[in-house]
Amino acid sequence: MPEIRECIAHGQYVTHVWQTYADEDWTVTALTADGSDPETANNTLCSRRLKLGLVDIVDHDQPTFSRCWPKALPLPCNGDRRKMLATALKSLRLVGVSYDCRTLTLDLQSMYFQIQWLTHASPQFFTKEVWRESVWGINKKITWSLKSEPPRRHLCILNDFDAVLSAVARWTTSRRKSASSRQGLAIEVIRESRGDQGEAIWGGVGVYTATEIFIKAGIPYYITEKQLFDCPSRTARLIEALWQYAHISHNQIWKKVVRPAIKHDMLAPSDKQRKEYGRFLHVWSKKEMQMSQNHQLHKPRAQPDDIFDPFLIKEALLTPGHLGHLVFGKEKWTQLVPDVVLSGSSDDPVTKSFRDAKLLGAKSFLDLDLYETLEVEWLKRRKPTYTFAAQKRIWGLVPVPREITSITPITGAKREHAMLEYIVDKQRDVSIGPLEYCGTAIPLKSRDGRTTHVLASSVDPTAAPKHILDRYLRGVARHKPSASTRKRPDWQKGVTSKGSLTPALKEIPRKQIAAADAIRHRTNLVKSSLRSSTPSQLDTALPNTDDTNRAAGQSQQQVSLEKKRRRCADAIVVYEGEGRVASPRKRRRKE
């Protein structure tokens, strides 16, 4: 699922577009959704568009609606509920946006629409024209509820710091009193921790966020839950590291990563922009980490101290009311910071829980003599990283100790294929970060670099001139397929390692290509008819489902041919109206 940094970026993107066009009419005109596999398999309840893999309008007159959990199966819609839904739809208008570490909430006046981000789910904005021409007719879920009060929100450490401290204190106390031995890896335990009511204690912390905040906190990745949460310093450092991580996500990621990637109000990052996100990561998907003076001063010992640099969480430590007194101890903390920082109360829930457990004086695992100031000098020297496999992948700065058998090193080609730059440049796959989503648009520049065309998807036929689209397809076809063990994308299956077409693709019958062109031609006729419609017709609702299906005239056989054409659309160049397939390399020689 998206982690705290991605969820904050999603919320900022939606808020940005909503505020930019605040004077526009944000009245809901229609709701559309994809069909799940169980829904599309139900012939009696599924519309024709959903069966074809297209989005369709969710109408209050339909006898069913769906939920995402526990199963996406049709549910009966009772009469009273349908009447309420029909009445509410007429008054839906976006008047507010809010977000936290896991969800986005849209205030629609009479309803609240809460989106809980799923794996690789991301928001995207389209104009009405782009929606009709580039999305409505392309193959490829929404859940709502009738509520008058806001949905329950997740605890976000930036906005609910005191509440998070209370939740952590209750959770650690209950874990100490439980029958558990607490010998599981702490870096995995925090991802799965839940409170009394099932709420996530470490909201927004997933696989790569856990690794990054452990580095910020200077906590070894291989220690157990007991070794971490029975130590006041380590617990406080982890909390402050998560706050610092969320603080950077809110104040820097939007301005330096997400905002520059928005083109024509669509999130359309280039490969260069995707790789720029690596500057905000310490070790994940990176070969080495830049060292600070504090990192270099740590010397190997039989039981080494934690490799901690307070500069990495400086803003968190200097915020009044935070936990610096637990990180360093009261005596050392008073030497490091001004009195204004010390004004915050030290009687917080976490401190109280350690006092009650008689653990307040436990070892800090820090060499306090190293820390004379929170400022630090960064060196040009870099330290290599290590990659490991446990339940999930882990990255660290030190090798795994020999006595730890639950963690195994990852080396060689497998580690190389996990690097951010390799994933973007070689595998052409999604990595991690707020720009790594299948739903992002594709930016294509003109030859002079002055004009940027944005494709809503890889099969968008309208957003760029044909010669620019052909150039993009030739570049994709020349890409050398990945040697990774991951499943190869469909477009790679038709391209050899040298970038030329396989014999199987060269033997595609001309009749099939001609049929695919005919389908495209009919689709363009439908789009032309939509463009010629009056503004009132276009603004009242999206194209009528039955009319669109009849105008498209796509039989099941033609749809199958269209899918085949799309599978190899990124690997071949189809000449309009001729039904001929040419190798991208030969095409380049002709030019």
Secondary structure, 3 states (H helix, E strand, C coil): CCCHHHHHHHHHHHHHHHHHCCCCCCECCCCEECCCHHHHHCCCCCCHHHHCCCCEECCCCCCEECCCCCCCCCEECCHHHHHHHHHHHCCCECCEEEECCCEEEEECCCCEEEEECCCCCCCCCCCHHHHHHHHCCCCCCCCCCCCCCCCCCCCCCCCCHHHHHHHHHHHHHHHHHCCCCCCCEHHHHHHHCECCCCCECCCCCCHHHHHHHHHHHCCCCCCEHHHHHCCHHHHHHHHHHHHHHHHHHHHHHHHHHHHHHEECCEECCCHHHHHHHHHHCCCCCCCEEEEEHHHHHCCCCCCCCCCCCHHHHHHHHCCCCCCHHHHHCHHHHHHHCCHHHHCCCCCCHHHHHHHHCCCCCCCCCCCHHHCCCCCCCEEEEEEECEEEECCCEEEECCCCCCCCCCCEEECHHHHHCCCHHHHHHHHCCCCCCCCCCCCCCEEEECCCCCCEEEECCCCCCCCCCHHHHHHHHHHHHHCCCCCCCCCCCHHHHHECCCCCECHHHHCCCHHHHHHHHHHHHHHHHHHHHHHCCCHHHHHHCCCCHHHHHHHHCCCHHHHHHHHHHHHCCCCCEECCCCCCEECHHHHHHHC
